[in-house]
Amino acid sequence: MNKNMHAIILAAGKATRFKTGRTKLLEKICGQEMVLYSTKMLAYLQIESTVVVGHQKEKIKKIVSDHHKDTISFAHQEEQKGTGHAVLCTRDKWNKDNILVLNGDMPLVSPQVIKKLYKTHQGKKAAISFVVSHLEHPGHAYGRVIQEKNSVKIVEAKDFTGDPTKHCWINAGIYLINKKFLQESIDQLKTDNANQEFYLTDLVGIASDNKKTVATIPAPFDLVRGINTLEELWATEEVQRAHLIRYWMQNGVRFVKAQNIHLDITVKIGAGSIIGGGVYLLGNTIVGNNCNIQEYTRLENATIGDNSTIKSHTVINDSILYENVSVGPFAHLRNGTVVEQNAKIGNFVEVKKSFIGNKTKAKHLAYLGDATIGKQVNIGAGTIICNHNGISKEKTIIEDNVYIGSNNTLVAPLTIEKNSFTAAGSTITKNVPANSLAIARAYQVNKEGYAPLLKKKIKKKSNQPKNESII
């Protein structure tokens, strides 16, 4: 099949019904740009492809090229004059016996649909074959397939004036055309329609009128949904997300509230894991086996090791967690953080671009930035690493078996060596040698009997009239 077919993806339109000012082809569906669903499906089938670009062409070309390198060519439709004109812009790419044409806004088309279309097209030796779907209420989004006696034609929605209850078969927008027929017929397309455009669909009528074979195959509507509005984008993403969740369920993943999960197509989840309600799994996130990802957690480009627990309302970006790690609730890990086995990052702890060693604990209210922290370290509640001096970021190193007291301020650059203690309430600005106790706080002074005097002083001050500000 791949040696006998060249594919054309139509991606030049302006998507005016989106009303966003952006091309709809780059809107993401489960984390992947819409146009990439078609290009990757065709790449999987090893079918040589050309993408027709127009509106915001450089952005589309960049996204496609970034994922396909030099394996896909482009054709420019400078002025959008319809689907027939778009195909005409690719005339120099017609180097195979059959030309496959599909709209770029159909992300759910499966390889099986293309294979079935090709098999039917070849078996019937058709001039043109296309995919149809049954839809009771097509509305104004899909052209109708009209079959009467020995003729077949496609009437675009804006031009359809017949009884909608009698014509419920719609044109899906996927065509396989014999190259010779295409070369002979493309110049016969006319613009006598509501949009004054060259419709590729008119080739069906031309073939039928000339007694050439026209073949169709049916496909479920969910596989051939087109996207012309933000509402249709939402509906399509719901279908795709349900497909992904169903796949992971079949592979041993439990979703506590599947309808409230946001899941990207690139995410991987291990068997035995539980995903709570309201969880976002984004980008290249990998969740290991037997993990518990609790409700309202957001993981993006995160790797979570086996048997780990991510507690509720935790955000983890671009970070790696090893096995048996516990994080959260309300924790934030980001910017290349690495957490080794059996470590615990607790509630309201933020870790940025840091290495956390085996069995280390930071269980409460801390900020750890640009730090390398060894194994079996305790980080006391309220500890802050001051990693920025106003100009640059500085490093902090905390070696194995160190105990950091509560409410510490650690001013980088700083090294705290093995088996050391820092006293609660300390501001540590100098390196701490191994086996040392560091105390860096002002001496406490108790003024006995002074509290009542202080209260009188405060009360007297509060009763004085305040000067009005002129600002």
C-alpha positions in Angstrom: 0.0 0.0 0.0 2.7 2.5 0.9 4.4 2.0 -2.4 1.3 2.8 -4.4 -0.1 5.8 -2.5 0.9 9.5 -1.9 -1.0 11.4 0.8 -2.1 15.0 0.9 -3.1 16.6 4.1 -5.1 19.8 3.8 -4.0 22.3 6.4 -4.2 25.7 4.8 -7.5 27.1 6.2 -8.0 30.1 8.4 -10.3 28.4 11.0 -12.5 31.5 11.2 -15.1 29.7 13.3 -12.6 29.3 16.1 -12.4 33.1 16.5 -9.0 32.8 18.1 -6.9 34.3 15.4 -4.8 31.2 15.4 -4.7 28.2 13.1 -6.8 25.4 14.5 -4.2 22.9 13.2 -1.9 23.7 16.1 -4.5 23.5 18.8 -3.6 20.6 21.1 -5.7 17.5 21.7 -4.5 15.5 24.7 -1.1 17.3 24.5 -0.5 16.9 20.8 -1.1 19.4 18.0 -4.0 18.5 15.8 -2.1 18.2 12.6 0.4 15.8 14.0 -2.3 13.1 14.5 -2.6 12.9 10.7 1.1 13.1 9.9 2.0 10.5 12.5 -0.7 8.1 11.4 0.5 8.3 7.8 4.1 7.9 9.0 3.1 4.8 10.9 1.7 3.4 7.6 4.9 4.5 5.8 2.9 6.6 3.3 4.8 9.5 1.7 2.9 12.7 2.6 2.6 16.4 1.6 1.0 19.0 3.9 -0.8 21.9 2.1 -0.2 25.0 4.2 -1.5 28.6 3.9 -2.6 30.5 6.9 0.2 30.7 9.5 2.2 28.3 7.3 5.6 28.8 9.0 4.2 27.7 12.4 2.6 24.6 10.9 5.8 23.8 8.9 7.9 24.1 12.0 5.8 21.8 14.2 5.5 19.2 11.5 9.2 19.4 10.6 10.3 19.2 14.2 8.5 15.8 14.5 9.2 14.4 11.1 12.5 16.0 10.1 12.8 15.8 6.3 10.2 13.0 5.7 7.3 15.2 4.8 7.1 17.8 2.0 5.0 20.9 1.9 2.9 22.7 -0.7 1.8 26.4 -0.4 -1.8 27.4 -1.1 -1.3 31.2 -1.2 -4.9 32.0 -1.6 -7.5 29.7 -0.1 -9.9 28.8 -2.9 -11.3 25.6 -1.7 -10.2 21.9 -1.2 -10.0 21.3 -5.0 -7.6 24.2 -5.4 -5.6 23.0 -2.4 -5.1 19.6 -4.1 -4.2 21.3 -7.4 -1.4 23.1 -5.6 0.3 19.7 -5.0 0.2 18.6 -8.7 4.0 18.2 -8.8 3.8 15.7 -5.9 1.5 13.2 -7.7 4.2 10.5 -8.1 2.2 7.4 -7.1 -0.8 5.6 -8.8 -3.2 6.7 -6.1 -3.5 10.0 -4.2 -4.9 9.9 -0.7 -6.5 13.2 0.4 -7.6 14.0 4.0 -8.4 17.0 6.0 -5.9 18.0 8.6 -8.6 18.6 11.2 -9.5 14.9 11.6 -7.3 13.7 14.4 -9.1 10.4 15.3 -8.8 8.7 12.0 -7.2 5.3 12.5 -4.8 3.4 10.3 -7.5 0.7 9.9 -9.8 3.2 8.1 -7.1 4.0 5.5 -6.3 0.3 5.0 -9.9 -0.5 4.4 -10.3 2.4 2.0 -7.3 1.3 0.0 -8.4 -2.4 -0.1 -11.9 -1.4 -1.4 -10.5 1.1 -3.9 -8.1 -1.5 -5.4 -10.7 -4.3 -5.3 -13.3 -2.2 -7.2 -10.7 -0.5 -9.4 -12.4 2.7 -8.6 -11.7 6.2 -10.0 -12.4 7.7 -6.6 -13.2 6.2 -3.3 -14.2 8.0 -0.1 -15.2 7.5 3.5 -18.8 8.0 4.7 -20.4 8.0 8.1 -24.0 7.9 9.3 -25.2 10.9 11.2 -28.8 11.6 12.0 -28.4 15.3 12.4 -25.4 16.5 10.3 -26.3 20.2 10.7 -24.2 22.6 8.6 -20.8 21.0 9.2 -20.8 18.0 6.8 -21.6 17.5 3.2 -24.3 14.9 2.3 -23.8 11.9 0.2 -26.7 11.8 -2.3 -27.3 8.5 -4.1 -30.0 8.3 -6.7 -30.4 5.4 -9.1 -27.0 4.9 -10.6 -25.5 8.2 -9.7 -23.7 9.4 -6.5 -22.6 12.9 -5.6 -21.6 15.0 -2.6 -23.5 18.2 -1.8 -21.8 20.6 0.6 -23.8 21.6 3.7 -24.3 25.2 2.5 -25.6 24.0 -0.8 -27.9 21.2 0.4 -31.6 21.9 0.0 -33.0 18.4 0.3 -34.8 16.5 3.1 -32.2 16.1 5.9 -34.1 13.1 7.2 -33.5 11.2 4.0 -29.9 12.0 3.5 -28.0 11.0 6.7 -24.9 9.7 5.2 -22.1 12.3 5.4 -18.9 12.8 3.6 -16.1 12.3 6.1 -13.4 14.1 4.1 -11.1 11.2 3.2 -10.6 10.4 -0.5 -8.5 8.0 -2.5 -8.2 9.0 -6.1 -6.7 7.3 -9.1 -3.9 9.6 -10.3 -4.9 9.3 -14.0 -8.5 10.3 -13.2 -7.3 13.1 -11.0 -5.1 14.5 -13.7 -7.9 14.4 -16.2 -10.6 15.8 -14.0 -9.1 18.4 -11.6 -9.3 21.2 -14.2 -13.1 20.5 -14.6 -13.9 21.8 -11.1 -16.0 25.0 -11.0 -16.9 27.6 -8.4 -20.7 27.7 -8.9 -21.5 27.1 -5.3 -22.3 29.1 -2.1 -18.7 29.7 -1.2 -17.5 30.2 -4.8 -14.7 27.8 -4.2 -13.3 24.8 -6.1 -14.7 21.7 -4.2 -12.8 18.5 -4.3 -16.1 16.7 -3.6 -17.2 17.6 -7.1 -14.9 14.9 -8.4 -17.3 12.3 -7.1 -20.1 13.7 -9.4 -17.7 14.0 -12.3 -16.7 10.3 -11.9 -20.3 9.2 -11.5 -21.5 11.2 -14.6 -18.8 9.6 -16.7 -19.8 6.1 -15.5 -16.6 5.6 -13.7 -16.5 3.5 -10.5 -17.1 5.4 -7.3 -16.6 3.4 -4.1 -17.4 4.2 -0.5 -16.6 2.7 2.9 -18.5 3.4 6.2 -16.7 4.4 9.4 -17.9 5.3 12.9 -18.5 9.0 13.3 -16.1 9.3 16.2 -13.2 8.2 14.0 -13.9 10.8 11.3 -15.0 13.8 13.4 -14.0 17.1 11.8 -13.2 20.1 14.0 -14.4 23.5 12.9 -15.3 25.1 16.3 -14.0 25.2 19.8 -17.0 23.1 20.9 -16.0 20.4 18.4 -12.4 20.6 19.6 -13.7 19.9 23.1 -15.9 17.0 22.0 -13.0 15.4 20.0 -10.6 15.7 22.9 -13.2 14.0 25.2 -13.3 11.1 22.8 -9.6 10.9 22.5 -9.1 11.1 26.3 -11.7 8.4 26.9 -9.8 6.2 24.4 -6.6 6.7 26.3 -8.1 6.1 29.7 -9.8 2.9 28.4 -6.4 1.7 27.1 -4.7 2.2 30.5 -7.6 0.6 32.3 -7.2 -2.5 30.1 -3.5 -2.5 31.2 -4.1 -2.5 35.0 -4.5 1.2 35.9 -7.4 2.3 38.1 -8.9 5.7 37.6 -11.0 6.7 40.7 -13.0 9.3 38.7 -12.1 8.8 35.1 -14.4 11.6 33.8 -12.3 14.2 35.6 -8.8 13.1 34.5 -6.8 15.0 32.0 -4.4 12.7 30.2 -1.9 13.4 27.4 -1.2 10.9 24.6 2.5 10.7 25.5 1.9 9.7 29.1 2.8 6.2 30.4 1.3 4.5 33.5 2.4 1.3 35.2 0.1 -1.5 36.2 -1.4 -1.4 39.7 -1.3 2.4 39.9 -4.3 4.4 41.1 -5.1 7.8 39.6 -7.3 10.1 41.8 -9.9 12.5 40.6 -8.9 15.8 39.1 -5.4 14.6 38.2 -3.5 16.1 35.3 -0.9 13.9 33.6 0.9 15.9 31.0 3.8 15.8 28.5 6.2 12.9 28.8 5.2 11.9 32.3 5.9 8.3 33.3 4.2 6.8 36.3 5.6 3.5 37.6 3.9 0.4 38.9 1.7 0.5 42.0 1.9 4.2 42.5 -0.9 6.3 44.1 -1.4 9.7 42.5 -3.9 11.4 44.7 -6.6 13.9 43.7 -5.9 17.3 42.1 -2.2 16.5 41.4 -0.5 17.9 38.3 2.5 16.0 36.8 4.2 17.4 33.7 7.3 15.7 32.2 7.7 13.9 35.5 9.0 10.4 36.1 7.6 8.7 39.2 9.2 5.5 40.4 7.4 2.3 41.5 5.5 2.2 44.7 5.5 6.0 45.2 2.8 8.2 46.6 2.0 11.7 45.3 -0.4 13.2 47.7 -3.2 15.6 46.8 -2.7 19.1 45.3 1.0 18.5 44.4 2.6 19.9 41.3 5.7 18.2 39.8 7.4 19.5 36.7 10.5 18.2 34.8 11.6 16.1 37.8 12.6 12.5 38.5 11.4 10.5 41.6 12.8 7.1 42.4 11.0 4.2 44.0 9.1 4.4 47.3 9.1 8.2 47.4 6.3 10.2 49.2 5.6 13.7 48.1 2.9 16.2 49.3 0.3 17.2 50.0 0.6 20.7 48.5 4.2 20.2 47.5 5.9 21.7 44.4 8.9 20.0 42.7 10.4 21.5 39.5 13.3 22.3 37.2 15.2 19.1 37.1 14.8 18.0 40.7 15.8 14.4 41.5 14.5 12.6 44.6 16.1 9.2 45.5 14.5 6.1 47.0 12.5 6.3 50.3 12.8 10.1 50.6 9.8 12.1 51.9 8.9 15.6 50.7 6.0 16.9 52.8 3.3 19.5 52.8 4.1 23.0 51.5 7.6 22.1 50.5 9.0 23.5 47.3 12.1 21.9 45.7 13.8 23.5 42.7 16.7 22.1 40.7 17.9 20.0 43.6 19.1 16.5 44.4 17.5 14.8 47.4 19.2 11.7 48.7 18.0 8.3 49.9 15.8 8.4 53.0 16.1 12.2 53.3 13.1 14.0 54.8 11.8 17.5 54.3 8.3 17.2 55.8 7.1 20.7 56.4 7.1 24.2 55.1 10.5 24.5 53.3 12.2 25.9 50.2 15.1 23.9 48.8 16.7 25.5 45.7 19.8 24.7 43.8 20.9 22.2 46.5 22.6 18.8 46.7 21.3 17.0 49.7 22.8 13.7 50.8 21.1 10.6 52.3 19.3 10.4 55.6 19.2 14.2 56.1 16.5 15.9 58.1 15.3 19.3 57.0 13.4 21.1 59.8 10.1 22.9 59.3 10.5 26.5 58.1 13.9 26.0 56.5 14.8 28.2 53.6 17.8 27.9 51.3 18.7 31.4 50.1 20.1 30.5 46.7 20.0 33.9 45.0 22.4 36.8 45.9 20.6 39.4 43.7 22.7 38.6 40.7 23.3 34.9 40.4 22.1 31.5 41.8 24.5 29.8 44.2 24.8 26.2 45.3 24.2 24.6 48.7 25.6 21.2 49.6 24.3 19.3 52.6 26.1 16.0 53.1 24.9 12.7 54.6 23.2 12.4 58.0 23.0 16.1 58.6 20.2 17.4 60.9 18.9 20.9 59.9 16.9 22.4 62.8 13.6 24.2 62.3 13.4 27.7 61.0 16.9 27.7 59.5 18.1 30.1 56.9 20.9 28.6 54.8 22.7 31.3 52.8 24.4 30.0 49.7 27.1 29.3 48.7 27.3 26.9 51.6 28.5 23.4 52.5 27.3 21.5 55.6 29.4 18.4 56.1 28.5 14.9 57.3 26.9 14.2 60.7 26.4 17.9 61.6 23.6 19.7 63.4 22.3 23.2 63.0 20.3 24.7 65.8 16.8 25.8 65.4 16.3 29.5 64.4 19.8 29.8 62.9 21.0 31.8 59.9 23.9 29.8 58.6 26.3 31.8 56.4 29.6 29.8 56.8 30.5 26.3 56.0 29.9 23.8 58.8 32.6 21.1 59.4 31.7 17.4 59.9 30.3 16.4 63.3 29.7 20.0 64.3 26.8 21.9 65.9 26.3 25.2 64.2 24.4 27.9 66.2 23.8 31.2 64.5 21.3 33.3 66.4 21.2 36.3 68.7 21.3 35.8 72.5 18.0 35.8 74.2 17.4 38.6 76.8 14.5 38.3 79.3 13.4 41.6 81.0 11.3 40.4 83.9 8.2 42.4 84.8 8.4 44.5 81.6 5.4 43.1 79.8 2.7 45.3 81.6 4.8 48.4 81.0 5.0 47.5 77.3 1.3 47.0 77.1 0.7 50.5 78.6 3.1 52.1 76.1 1.4 50.4 73.2 -2.1 51.5 74.4 -1.0 55.1 75.0 0.5 55.2 71.4 -2.7 53.8 69.9 -4.9 56.5 71.5 -2.9 59.4 70.0 -4.4 61.1 66.9 -2.9 59.9 63.7 -1.4 62.4 61.3 -3.2 62.4 58.0 -1.0 61.6 55.0 -0.9 64.0 52.2 -0.1 61.2 49.7 
